Each structure stands twice: as structure tokens, then as C-alpha cells.
Amino acid sequence: MAWAALRKRGSLLIWLDKEMGWHAPHEGRPGRPPVFSNAAIQFCLSIKVLF
């Protein structure tokens, strides 16, 4: 796998989009609102798999 080779080499560069919203938008429903956006959760899970 290409990711494993890059990680083993120590050359894995991660670019972050400055426009990505980390906080979840207000949904207008009763109850506790979500804290993080779906994009932020997906990003963190992807990093967890890589490392």
C-alpha cells in the first residue's frame, strides 16, 4: 500500500483546507447539538487509520 510506504519513509504530508468547518452547524432540533462537523469527524478517523 502506498500509504504504508510513505509512512515508513517518514514522508507523509497532510494538507488541511482552511475553509473546512470544524464545528457542526445548528440543526434547530431539540436536544444537545453535535459539536463537530461530519467533515471534521471523517478527517480525524482518516488520520487514526493512517497512524
N, C-alpha and C positions, 0 to 999 in steps of 0.2 A: 504494500500500500504506500502511496506517495507521501501521505501524512506522516507515517511512521518513519520513513527515511529522512524527512525534513526535521522531525523532532529529534531523531538520533543524532543528526548533524548539528543540531542547535541553531537551525536557520528557519524558524517558523515566524513569519511576520504577520501580525493581525492588524487589519485596518478597521477603525471604528467610524461610523457615519455620525457626524455631529448633529444631524437632523433627526436621528432616531430618538423617539420619546421613551425615556426610562420609566416615567410614571404613567399609570393607566388613566385613561380618560374617565370622567364621571359618567356613570351609566344612568343615573336618575331612578334607580330601583331602591327599595328599602333594604336595609341591612348594611353590613360593613362593605365598603367599596374595595375592589382589588388595589393593591399597592403598586405593582409593576405591570408594565405593558406586556403583551404577548411576545413582542419582538425582543424585549429585554430578557424574558424567561428563556426564549429559544436560544439567544446568544449565550447565556450562562450555561445552559445544558450542552451546547456545542463545545464550549471550552472545556467543560468537565469531561466529555468524551475524548477530546484531544490529549488531555494531560492526565 
